[in-house]
Amino acid sequence: MTTLALKYRPRLLSDLVGQEGSVKALANALKRAKESGKIHQAYLFAGVRGTGKTSTARILARALNCVQGPTATPCGVCDPCRAAEQPDSSLDIVEIDAASRASVADARALREQVQTRPAFCRYRVYIIDEVHMLSTEAFNALLKVIEEPPPHAIFVLATTELQDVPDTIKSRVQIFPFRLIPVGLIEGRLKHVCESEGVTWEGESLRLVAEAGQGSMRDALTILDRVISAGDGKVQEEAVREQLGIVSAHLVQGVMSALAIGDSAALVEACRELAEQGADWATFWRELVLAFRDRLEQEARGARGPQELLRWARMLNLLLSRERDLRDSSLPRVVVELALITAAQLPHLAPLDALLSGTVTSGLPPRPAGPPPVPSRAPQAAPAPEGPRKPAPPQPPPVQALPRPEVRSIPVSMDQLRGACSEALRQAPGLHALATAPQLATDLRWETPILRFRFPGNVRQTLQAFEREKASPHLLAALSTVLLGLKVIEVSFDDQGEAQTAERPEDRLRREPAFQELLRLSGGEVLEIRREG
């Protein structure tokens, strides 16, 4: 049984889809060859798999040897044209798989074979597929014959890895790029194939097949062949999603809606449903990112405000940043749940300038409209009236002091100081990854209110996170449990001599009492600091 990919393989240059530039260049070359009787004898077709490189090489062989040729529109009925349909049975069309014949001996044999004149056709065409697989010695043996080929020999090289072909070869051939085929063109070709085969389709089913082809027409036709078999002669959207492991569009849109409103419970439920369906997490992530990209485009075209656009852009950036973690993790569901819940909270984070201006009250307790109630006292004698009294100005509600963790005794020796700081960081939420930093210090000094760390220069890369967080209020609070009165953490490295690391603007901002109070009242944290101007 012939597959669709073979049955609908291009047989003319006009049948090629999505390669208009290469088609036009080859057609013009054939036209000039017809007029002048001369043609370039070495070509290199480069592009990803399934974009038509080998098919174009066969079309070129047919166009050169047609009795009406060289022509861009071979007749298809003469003996050379029919021979090009089955190159294995033609003496004048030689196809070589470089992946299995990559040795220098094979290249030397080819160099000797090239001297033989064609048996029946005008030219003998040598098609070398996956030419990048040849060894260096084989390329050197092939170089001479490509540089000075006999007048009856035409070489067509095909590769998916153009960067692996030596420059000496590329400088002696005409290079034709074969690009990824747009989804719309693949979908149109699939519709033509279905109409020719009498196959019906529904909804966006062919669009899904075209997207799954990822720019390869051959892959898309192979997938279509499989889907038709699974659907009993029909292309149904649900069958396509099941065959390709694509989650339903309804579920993807549901996840997007939950992210937009910050519904973490709905996101966890969606992940549970995906796990029960046995969905491929990487495929789901790709569908979600593409849906987010479309939503961001809609927001941009709708002339939304910068804050709204930035919110969607930040969520999309977070999803993209977790793609590699998803591929490398043995627990993809956990990666997906963590990323989705984190992204769901981004819309609720207020910008720092709004917090500083006092226009955002989310997360703060409601402030009463009038003055606070006066606590009742024991009955006292009423003082004599002294005329009308001015009402007392409203007083802000007292700031409730946060419970302070139990302060332990201050360590005395450097070893005790290292151990105490490591233990405090290990027990602090979110800081356990920094617990090894005190153990790497060559010098650790507690000089109230400053804790000084000194490290070897060769561990600076390892301690980037610790150096970055040295002014974080969370880190200061954790170490304050063992060092009462801690205000500043200083970090230096041996390769800096006696100079300490230059303080950054964000470190000074984090240490400002007013800013720390703002973080405490709002329950927020600093996610990003940007320098303007």
C-alpha positions as CSV (number, residue, x, y, z in Angstrom):
1,M,0.0,0.0,0.0
2,T,1.4,3.4,-1.0
3,T,1.5,6.0,1.7
4,L,0.2,9.5,1.2
5,A,3.7,11.0,1.5
6,L,4.8,8.9,-1.5
7,K,1.6,9.1,-3.5
8,Y,1.5,12.9,-3.4
9,R,5.2,13.4,-3.7
10,P,6.0,16.5,-6.0
11,R,6.8,15.6,-9.6
12,L,7.1,19.1,-11.0
13,L,8.6,22.3,-9.7
14,S,5.1,23.8,-9.6
15,D,4.1,21.0,-7.1
16,L,6.6,22.2,-4.5
17,V,4.9,24.1,-1.7
18,G,6.5,26.9,0.3
19,Q,9.8,26.9,-1.6
20,E,9.0,29.7,-4.1
21,G,12.5,31.2,-4.1
22,S,14.3,28.0,-4.9
23,V,11.7,27.0,-7.5
24,K,12.0,30.3,-9.3
25,A,15.9,30.1,-9.3
26,L,15.9,26.6,-10.7
27,A,13.3,27.4,-13.3
28,N,15.4,30.3,-14.6
29,A,18.5,28.1,-14.6
30,L,16.8,25.5,-16.7
31,K,15.5,28.2,-19.1
32,R,19.0,29.6,-19.6
33,A,20.4,26.1,-20.1
34,K,17.8,25.5,-22.9
35,E,18.9,28.7,-24.6
36,S,22.7,28.5,-24.1
37,G,23.3,24.7,-23.8
38,K,25.3,25.3,-20.6
39,I,24.3,24.7,-17.0
40,H,25.9,24.7,-13.6
41,Q,26.9,21.1,-12.7
42,A,26.9,21.1,-8.8
43,Y,24.0,22.1,-6.5
44,L,23.5,21.9,-2.7
45,F,20.0,21.7,-1.3
46,A,19.9,22.6,2.4
47,G,17.0,22.5,4.8
48,V,15.2,20.6,7.5
49,R,13.7,17.2,6.8
50,G,10.5,16.8,4.8
51,T,10.7,20.1,2.9
52,G,11.3,18.6,-0.5
53,K,15.1,18.4,-1.1
54,T,15.3,14.9,-2.5
55,S,12.1,15.3,-4.4
56,T,13.5,18.5,-6.0
57,A,16.7,16.7,-6.9
58,R,14.6,14.0,-8.8
59,I,12.5,16.8,-10.5
60,L,15.8,18.5,-11.6
61,A,17.0,15.1,-13.1
62,R,13.7,14.7,-14.9
63,A,13.8,18.4,-16.2
64,L,17.4,18.0,-17.5
65,N,16.9,14.7,-19.3
66,C,13.4,15.2,-20.7
67,V,13.4,15.0,-24.5
68,Q,12.0,18.5,-24.5
69,G,14.5,19.7,-22.0
70,P,16.2,21.2,-20.3
71,T,12.9,22.5,-19.2
72,A,11.1,23.5,-16.1
73,T,8.0,21.6,-17.2
74,P,9.0,18.1,-18.3
75,C,6.5,16.1,-20.2
76,G,6.4,13.1,-17.8
77,V,5.7,10.6,-20.5
78,C,9.1,10.1,-22.3
79,D,11.5,7.4,-21.3
80,P,13.9,9.7,-19.3
81,C,10.9,11.2,-17.4
82,R,9.5,7.7,-16.5
83,A,13.0,6.6,-15.5
84,A,13.2,9.4,-13.0
85,E,10.1,8.1,-11.3
86,Q,12.1,5.1,-10.2
87,P,15.8,6.1,-9.9
88,D,16.8,2.7,-8.6
89,S,16.0,1.2,-12.0
90,S,17.7,3.9,-14.0
91,L,21.4,3.8,-14.9
92,D,21.6,7.6,-15.4
93,I,20.1,8.7,-12.0
94,V,22.4,7.5,-9.2
95,E,21.1,8.1,-5.6
96,I,23.8,7.7,-2.9
97,D,23.0,7.7,0.9
98,A,26.1,9.3,2.4
99,A,25.1,8.0,5.8
100,S,25.9,4.5,4.8
101,R,28.6,5.2,2.2
102,A,30.7,7.8,3.9
103,S,34.2,6.3,3.6
104,V,37.0,7.6,1.4
105,A,36.9,4.4,-0.6
106,D,33.2,5.1,-1.6
107,A,34.2,8.6,-2.7
108,R,37.0,7.4,-4.8
109,A,34.8,4.8,-6.4
110,L,32.3,7.5,-7.2
111,R,35.1,9.6,-8.8
112,E,36.0,6.7,-11.1
113,Q,32.3,6.0,-11.9
114,V,31.7,9.7,-12.9
115,Q,33.9,9.3,-16.0
116,T,31.4,6.8,-17.5
117,R,29.1,8.5,-20.0
118,P,25.2,8.3,-19.7
119,A,23.6,5.2,-21.0
120,F,20.3,6.6,-22.3
121,C,19.9,10.2,-21.1
122,R,21.5,13.6,-21.7
123,Y,23.1,13.8,-18.3
124,R,24.0,11.4,-15.6
125,V,22.7,12.9,-12.3
126,Y,24.3,12.0,-9.0
127,I,22.1,12.7,-6.0
128,I,24.0,12.4,-2.7
129,D,21.6,12.6,0.3
130,E,22.8,13.6,3.8
131,V,26.1,14.7,2.4
132,H,27.2,16.1,5.7
133,M,27.8,12.5,6.9
134,L,30.8,12.1,4.6
135,S,34.2,11.9,6.4
136,T,36.8,14.6,5.9
137,E,38.8,12.3,3.6
138,A,35.7,11.5,1.5
139,F,35.0,15.2,1.1
140,N,38.6,15.8,0.0
141,A,38.2,13.0,-2.6
142,L,34.9,14.4,-3.8
143,L,36.2,17.9,-4.0
144,K,38.2,17.5,-7.2
145,V,35.5,15.9,-9.2
146,I,32.9,18.5,-8.1
147,E,35.4,21.3,-9.0
148,E,36.1,19.9,-12.5
149,P,33.2,17.5,-13.4
150,P,33.0,15.9,-16.9
151,P,30.4,17.7,-19.1
152,H,27.8,14.9,-18.8
153,A,27.8,14.8,-14.9
154,I,25.4,16.7,-12.6
155,F,25.8,16.6,-8.8
156,V,23.0,17.4,-6.5
157,L,23.9,17.3,-2.8
158,A,21.3,17.4,-0.1
159,T,21.8,18.0,3.6
160,T,19.9,18.9,6.8
161,E,23.1,20.2,8.4
162,L,24.6,22.9,6.2
163,Q,27.1,24.0,8.9
164,D,28.7,20.6,8.7
165,V,29.6,20.8,5.0
166,P,33.1,22.1,4.4
167,D,33.5,25.6,3.0
168,T,35.6,24.1,0.2
169,I,32.6,22.2,-1.0
170,K,30.1,25.1,-0.4
171,S,32.3,27.4,-2.5
172,R,32.0,25.2,-5.5
173,V,28.2,24.6,-5.6
174,Q,25.1,26.6,-5.9
175,I,23.3,26.6,-2.6
176,F,19.4,26.5,-2.5
177,P,17.8,26.9,0.9
178,F,14.7,24.9,1.7
179,R,12.8,26.6,4.4
180,L,10.1,25.4,6.9
181,I,6.7,25.4,5.2
182,P,4.1,27.7,6.8
183,V,1.2,26.1,8.5
184,G,-1.3,27.7,6.2
185,L,0.3,26.2,3.1
186,I,0.5,22.8,4.7
187,E,-3.1,22.9,5.7
188,G,-4.1,23.8,2.1
189,R,-2.1,20.9,0.8
190,L,-3.8,18.5,3.3
191,K,-7.2,19.7,2.2
192,H,-6.3,19.0,-1.4
193,V,-5.1,15.5,-0.5
194,C,-8.3,14.8,1.5
195,E,-10.5,16.0,-1.4
196,S,-8.6,13.8,-3.8
197,E,-8.9,10.8,-1.5
198,G,-12.6,11.4,-0.7
199,V,-11.9,11.9,3.0
200,T,-14.0,14.3,5.1
201,W,-12.6,16.4,7.9
202,E,-14.1,18.6,10.6
203,G,-13.3,21.8,12.4
204,E,-9.7,22.6,13.1
205,S,-8.6,19.0,12.6
206,L,-6.4,19.6,9.6
207,R,-5.0,22.7,11.2
208,L,-3.8,20.6,14.1
209,V,-2.2,18.1,11.7
210,A,-0.4,20.9,9.9
211,E,0.9,22.4,13.1
212,A,2.1,18.9,14.2
213,G,4.2,18.7,11.0
214,Q,6.3,21.5,12.3
215,G,7.1,22.9,8.9
216,S,7.6,19.5,7.2
217,M,5.1,18.5,4.5
218,R,6.2,14.9,4.6
219,D,5.7,14.6,8.3
220,A,2.3,16.2,8.0
221,L,1.2,13.8,5.3
222,T,2.5,10.9,7.4
223,I,0.5,12.1,10.4
224,L,-2.6,12.6,8.2
225,D,-2.3,9.0,6.9
226,R,-2.3,7.7,10.5
227,V,-5.2,9.9,11.6
228,I,-7.3,8.7,8.6
229,S,-6.7,5.1,9.6
230,A,-7.6,5.8,13.2
231,G,-10.8,7.7,12.2
232,D,-12.1,5.0,9.8
233,G,-11.6,7.2,6.8
234,K,-12.5,10.5,8.5
235,V,-10.4,13.2,10.1
236,Q,-12.0,14.1,13.4
237,E,-10.6,16.7,15.7
238,E,-10.8,14.5,18.8
239,A,-9.1,11.6,17.0
240,V,-6.3,14.0,16.0
241,R,-5.9,15.2,19.5
242,E,-5.8,11.6,20.8
243,Q,-3.3,10.5,18.2
244,L,-1.0,13.4,18.7
245,G,-1.4,13.7,22.5
246,I,-2.8,17.2,22.2
247,V,-5.1,18.3,25.1
248,S,-8.5,19.8,24.3
249,A,-8.7,23.4,23.4
250,H,-11.3,23.8,26.1
251,L,-8.9,22.7,28.8
252,V,-6.2,25.0,27.5
253,Q,-8.5,28.0,27.5
254,G,-9.7,27.0,31.0
255,V,-6.1,27.1,32.3
256,M,-5.6,30.5,30.7
257,S,-8.8,31.9,32.3
258,A,-7.7,30.5,35.7
259,L,-4.3,32.2,35.3
260,A,-6.0,35.5,34.4
261,I,-8.0,35.6,37.6
262,G,-5.4,33.9,39.8
263,D,-7.5,30.8,40.6
264,S,-4.9,28.4,41.9
265,A,-7.4,25.8,42.9
266,A,-8.7,25.6,39.3
267,L,-5.1,25.2,38.1
268,V,-4.4,22.3,40.4
269,E,-7.6,20.6,39.3
270,A,-6.7,21.1,35.6
271,C,-3.3,19.4,36.3
272,R,-5.1,16.5,38.0
273,E,-7.3,16.2,34.9
274,L,-4.3,16.2,32.6
275,A,-2.6,13.5,34.6
276,E,-5.7,11.3,34.5
277,Q,-5.9,11.7,30.7
278,G,-2.2,10.7,30.4
279,A,-1.5,13.9,28.5
280,D,2.0,14.7,27.4
281,W,3.1,17.6,29.6
282,A,5.5,19.0,27.0
283,T,2.8,19.1,24.3
284,F,0.4,20.7,26.8
285,W,3.0,23.3,27.6
286,R,3.5,24.1,24.0
287,E,-0.2,24.5,23.4
288,L,-0.5,26.8,26.4
289,V,2.4,29.0,25.4
290,L,1.0,29.4,21.9
291,A,-2.4,30.3,23.3
292,F,-0.7,32.9,25.6
293,R,1.2,34.3,22.6
294,D,-2.1,34.7,20.7
295,R,-3.7,36.4,23.8
296,L,-0.7,38.8,24.1
297,E,-1.1,39.7,20.4
298,Q,-4.8,40.4,21.0
299,E,-4.0,42.6,24.0
300,A,-1.4,44.5,21.9
301,R,-3.7,45.1,19.0
302,G,-6.5,46.2,21.4
303,A,-4.3,49.1,22.5
304,R,-4.3,48.0,26.1
305,G,-2.4,50.0,28.8
306,P,1.2,49.3,29.5
307,Q,0.4,47.7,32.8
308,E,-2.0,45.2,31.3
309,L,0.4,44.3,28.5
310,L,3.3,43.9,30.9
311,R,1.2,41.6,33.1
312,W,0.5,39.2,30.2
313,A,4.1,39.5,29.0
314,R,5.5,38.6,32.4
315,M,3.2,35.5,32.6
316,L,4.3,34.4,29.1
317,N,8.0,35.0,30.0
318,L,7.6,32.9,33.1
319,L,6.1,30.0,31.1
320,L,8.9,30.1,28.6
321,S,11.5,30.2,31.3
322,R,10.2,26.9,32.7
323,E,10.3,25.0,29.3
324,R,13.8,23.6,29.8
325,D,13.0,22.6,33.4
326,L,10.0,20.7,32.1
327,R,12.1,18.8,29.5
328,D,14.8,17.9,32.0
329,S,12.7,17.0,35.1
330,S,11.6,13.5,36.0
331,L,8.5,15.1,37.7
332,P,7.0,17.2,34.9
333,R,3.6,17.5,36.7
334,V,5.3,19.2,39.7
335,V,7.1,21.6,37.4
336,V,3.9,22.5,35.6
337,E,1.9,23.0,38.8
338,L,4.6,25.2,40.4
339,A,5.0,27.4,37.3
340,L,1.2,27.8,36.9
341,I,0.6,28.7,40.5
342,T,3.5,31.2,40.4
343,A,2.2,32.8,37.2
344,A,-1.3,33.0,38.6
345,Q,-0.1,35.4,41.3
346,L,1.6,37.8,39.0
347,P,-1.6,39.7,38.1
348,H,-2.1,40.5,41.8
349,L,1.3,42.0,42.4
350,A,1.2,45.8,42.6
351,P,3.9,47.9,41.0
352,L,6.4,49.4,43.5
353,D,5.6,53.0,42.5
354,A,1.9,52.5,43.3
355,L,2.8,51.1,46.7
356,L,5.1,54.0,47.5
357,S,2.4,56.5,46.4
358,G,-0.1,54.9,48.7
359,T,-2.6,54.2,45.9
360,V,-2.6,50.5,46.4
361,T,-4.1,49.0,49.6
362,S,-4.4,45.3,48.5
363,G,-3.1,43.1,51.3
364,L,-3.4,45.9,54.0
365,P,-6.0,45.9,56.7
366,P,-8.9,48.4,56.0
367,R,-8.3,51.8,57.6
368,P,-11.2,53.2,59.6
369,A,-12.8,56.3,58.2
370,G,-12.9,58.2,61.6
371,P,-10.8,58.4,64.6
372,P,-10.1,55.1,66.5
373,P,-12.6,54.3,69.3
374,V,-11.5,55.5,72.7
375,P,-11.2,52.7,75.2
376,S,-13.6,52.8,78.1
377,R,-12.2,53.9,81.5
378,A,-13.4,53.8,85.1
379,P,-16.0,56.5,86.0
380,Q,-14.4,59.8,87.1
381,A,-15.6,63.1,88.1
382,A,-16.5,65.3,85.2
383,P,-14.3,68.3,84.9
384,A,-15.8,71.7,84.8
385,P,-16.8,72.8,81.3
386,E,-14.1,74.9,79.7
387,G,-15.9,76.0,76.6
388,P,-16.1,74.1,73.3
389,R,-13.3,71.7,72.6
390,K,-11.7,71.0,69.3
391,P,-12.1,67.4,68.2
392,A,-8.8,65.5,68.5
393,P,-7.1,64.7,65.2
394,P,-7.6,61.2,64.0
395,Q,-4.8,58.9,65.1
396,P,-3.5,56.0,62.9
397,P,-4.1,52.6,64.3
398,P,-1.2,51.2,66.2
399,V,1.2,49.0,64.2
400,Q,0.9,45.5,65.6
401,A,4.4,44.3,66.3
402,L,5.3,41.0,64.6
403,P,6.3,38.2,66.9
404,R,10.0,38.0,67.0
405,P,11.7,34.6,66.8
406,E,13.5,33.4,69.8
407,V,17.0,34.9,70.0
408,R,19.6,32.4,70.8
409,S,22.9,33.1,72.5
410,I,25.5,34.7,70.3
411,P,28.3,32.3,69.2
412,V,31.8,33.1,70.3
413,S,34.3,31.2,68.1
414,M,34.3,31.3,64.3
415,D,33.4,27.6,64.1
416,Q,30.4,28.2,66.4
417,L,29.4,31.3,64.3
418,R,29.6,29.2,61.1
419,G,27.4,26.5,62.5
420,A,24.9,28.8,64.0
421,C,24.5,30.8,60.8
422,S,24.2,27.7,58.7
423,E,21.6,26.2,61.0
424,A,19.6,29.5,61.0
425,L,19.6,29.6,57.2
426,R,18.7,25.9,56.9
427,Q,15.6,26.3,59.0
428,A,14.5,29.6,57.4
429,P,11.8,29.1,54.6
430,G,13.2,29.6,51.2
431,L,16.8,30.1,52.4
432,H,18.0,26.5,52.9
433,A,20.0,26.7,49.6
434,L,22.2,29.4,51.2
435,A,23.0,27.3,54.3
436,T,26.4,26.2,52.9
437,A,27.7,29.7,52.4
438,P,28.9,30.2,56.0
439,Q,30.9,26.9,55.8
440,L,32.8,28.2,52.7
441,A,33.9,31.4,54.5
442,T,37.6,31.7,55.3
443,D,36.9,34.5,57.7
444,L,33.6,35.2,59.5
445,R,33.3,38.1,62.0
446,W,30.4,39.5,64.0
447,E,31.0,43.2,64.7
448,T,27.7,44.5,65.9
449,P,25.7,45.4,63.9
450,I,27.7,44.1,60.9
451,L,28.3,40.4,60.0
452,R,31.4,40.2,57.7
453,F,31.9,37.2,55.3
454,R,35.2,36.7,53.5
455,F,35.4,33.9,50.9
456,P,38.1,32.5,48.5
457,G,38.0,34.1,45.1
458,N,37.4,30.7,43.3
459,V,33.9,30.3,44.9
460,R,32.4,33.6,43.8
461,Q,30.5,32.0,41.0
462,T,29.0,29.5,43.4
463,L,28.0,32.2,45.9
464,Q,26.3,34.5,43.4
465,A,22.9,34.0,45.0
466,F,24.2,34.6,48.5
467,E,26.0,37.8,47.4
468,R,22.8,39.0,45.6
469,E,20.6,38.4,48.6
470,K,23.0,39.9,51.2
471,A,20.7,42.9,51.8
472,S,17.5,41.0,51.7
473,P,15.3,41.5,54.7
474,H,14.5,37.8,54.8
475,L,18.1,36.9,55.0
476,L,18.7,39.5,57.7
477,A,15.7,38.3,59.7
478,A,16.9,34.7,59.5
479,L,20.4,35.5,60.8
480,S,19.0,37.9,63.4
481,T,17.7,34.8,65.3
482,V,21.3,34.1,66.3
483,L,22.8,37.6,66.0
484,L,20.7,40.1,67.9
485,G,20.9,43.6,66.4
486,L,22.1,42.5,62.9
487,K,21.7,45.3,60.4
488,V,24.3,44.8,57.6
489,I,25.9,41.8,55.9
490,E,29.1,42.5,54.1
491,V,30.6,40.1,51.6
492,S,34.2,40.2,50.2
493,F,36.4,37.8,48.3
494,D,40.2,37.2,48.5
495,D,40.7,38.4,44.9
496,Q,39.5,41.8,45.9
497,G,42.3,42.4,48.4
498,E,41.0,44.3,51.4
499,A,38.3,46.1,49.4
500,Q,34.8,45.0,50.0
501,T,32.2,44.4,47.3
502,A,30.7,47.6,46.0
503,E,27.2,48.2,47.4
504,R,24.5,48.1,44.8
505,P,21.5,50.6,44.7
506,E,19.0,47.8,45.3
507,D,21.0,46.8,48.5
508,R,20.6,50.3,49.9
509,L,16.9,50.3,49.0
510,R,16.3,47.0,50.8
511,R,18.0,48.4,53.9
512,E,15.9,51.5,54.1
513,P,13.7,51.3,57.2
514,A,10.7,52.9,55.4
515,F,11.0,50.4,52.6
516,Q,11.3,47.5,55.0
517,E,8.2,48.7,56.8
518,L,6.3,49.0,53.5
519,L,7.2,45.4,52.7
520,R,6.1,44.2,56.1
521,L,2.8,46.0,55.9
522,S,2.0,44.9,52.4
523,G,3.2,41.4,52.8
524,G,5.1,41.8,49.5
525,E,8.5,41.0,48.2
526,V,10.9,42.5,45.6
527,L,10.7,40.6,42.4
528,E,12.5,42.9,40.0
529,I,14.5,46.2,40.2
530,R,15.0,48.2,37.1
531,R,17.1,51.3,36.6
532,E,15.4,54.1,34.6
533,G,17.2,56.7,32.6
